[in-house]
Amino acid sequence: MEPNERLDDMPLTDKDKFSKGLMTLLTPVIEEMDSRIVAVKASQLELNKEIERLLAELQLFVDATEQPSIQPSIQKLISATKKLATTNVTLKTVHDRVEKMYAQLGKSKETAT
């Protein structure tokens, strides 16, 4: 390679063309997935806070009055909180995987250029 020759001016192999095309295709999809996962995580956290607030209010109501038949509802809320926590763990795992894919695409892009 001559000193004045740039990497962009070098002919691309089929592998490089495929890598570049694949990156061009996947990068927007991965970025969109990543932004949506972040938005879902934020809404899940907001929902979790709201469930916790509602549980606290219901607990105050239960403590202040004779126990009406809301105990099943409280158990459902507790169950929903546990499911939400499990969903948050799954979302974090997916988010981490998307981040790794994005990082690998970035490395592929650097290698291809």
C-alpha positions as CSV (number, residue, x, y, z in Angstrom):
1,M,0.0,0.0,0.0
2,E,1.4,3.4,-0.9
3,P,1.6,6.0,1.8
4,N,-0.8,8.3,0.0
5,E,-3.4,5.6,-0.6
6,R,-6.4,5.5,1.8
7,L,-8.2,2.5,3.1
8,D,-11.4,3.7,1.4
9,D,-9.6,3.6,-2.0
10,M,-8.6,0.0,-1.6
11,P,-10.8,-2.5,-3.5
12,L,-13.2,-4.4,-1.2
13,T,-13.4,-8.1,-1.2
14,D,-16.7,-10.0,-1.3
15,K,-16.4,-10.6,2.4
16,D,-15.8,-6.9,3.1
17,K,-18.8,-6.0,0.9
18,F,-21.0,-8.5,2.6
19,S,-19.9,-7.3,6.1
20,K,-20.5,-3.6,5.1
21,G,-23.9,-4.4,3.6
22,L,-24.9,-6.5,6.6
23,M,-23.8,-3.7,9.0
24,T,-25.7,-1.1,6.9
25,L,-28.8,-3.3,7.1
26,L,-28.6,-4.3,10.8
27,T,-27.3,-1.1,12.5
28,P,-30.6,0.8,12.3
29,V,-32.5,-2.2,13.4
30,I,-30.3,-2.8,16.4
31,E,-30.3,0.9,17.3
32,E,-34.1,0.9,17.1
33,M,-34.3,-2.3,19.3
34,D,-31.9,-0.8,21.8
35,S,-33.9,2.5,22.1
36,R,-37.1,0.6,22.5
37,I,-35.6,-1.8,25.1
38,V,-34.5,1.3,27.1
39,A,-38.0,2.8,26.8
40,V,-39.6,-0.5,28.0
41,K,-37.2,-0.7,30.9
42,A,-38.1,2.8,31.9
43,S,-41.8,2.1,31.7
44,Q,-41.3,-1.1,33.6
45,L,-39.5,0.8,36.4
46,E,-42.3,3.4,36.4
47,L,-44.9,0.6,36.6
48,N,-42.9,-1.1,39.4
49,K,-42.9,2.2,41.4
50,E,-46.6,2.7,40.9
51,I,-47.3,-0.9,42.0
52,E,-45.2,-0.4,45.1
53,R,-47.0,2.9,45.9
54,L,-50.4,1.1,45.5
55,L,-49.3,-1.7,47.7
56,A,-48.2,0.7,50.4
57,E,-51.6,2.5,50.2
58,L,-53.5,-0.8,50.3
59,Q,-51.4,-1.9,53.3
60,L,-52.3,1.3,55.1
61,F,-56.0,0.6,54.3
62,V,-55.7,-2.9,55.6
63,D,-54.0,-1.8,58.8
64,A,-56.6,1.0,59.4
65,T,-59.8,-1.0,58.9
66,E,-61.3,-4.3,59.4
67,Q,-60.0,-6.6,56.7
68,P,-62.4,-6.6,53.9
69,S,-61.9,-9.1,51.1
70,I,-58.9,-7.3,49.4
71,Q,-56.3,-9.8,50.5
72,P,-56.6,-11.7,47.2
73,S,-56.0,-8.4,45.4
74,I,-52.9,-7.7,47.4
75,Q,-51.6,-11.2,46.7
76,K,-52.2,-10.6,42.9
77,L,-50.3,-7.3,43.2
78,I,-47.4,-9.0,45.0
79,S,-47.5,-11.7,42.3
80,A,-47.5,-9.1,39.6
81,T,-44.5,-7.4,41.2
82,K,-42.6,-10.6,41.2
83,K,-43.4,-11.2,37.5
84,L,-42.4,-7.6,36.8
85,A,-39.0,-8.2,38.5
86,T,-38.5,-11.3,36.4
87,T,-39.4,-9.4,33.2
88,N,-37.0,-6.7,34.2
89,V,-34.2,-9.2,34.5
90,T,-35.1,-10.7,31.1
91,L,-35.1,-7.2,29.6
92,K,-31.7,-6.5,31.0
93,T,-30.4,-9.7,29.6
94,V,-31.8,-8.8,26.1
95,H,-30.5,-5.3,26.4
96,D,-27.0,-6.6,27.3
97,R,-27.1,-8.9,24.3
98,V,-28.1,-6.1,22.0
99,E,-25.3,-4.0,23.3
100,K,-22.8,-6.8,22.6
101,M,-24.2,-7.2,19.1
102,Y,-23.9,-3.5,18.5
103,A,-20.3,-3.5,19.8
104,Q,-19.5,-6.5,17.5
105,L,-21.0,-4.6,14.6
106,G,-18.8,-1.7,15.5
107,K,-15.7,-3.9,15.5
108,S,-16.7,-5.4,12.2
109,K,-17.2,-1.9,10.7
110,E,-13.7,-0.9,11.9
111,T,-12.2,-4.1,10.5
112,A,-14.1,-3.7,7.2
113,T,-12.9,-0.1,6.6
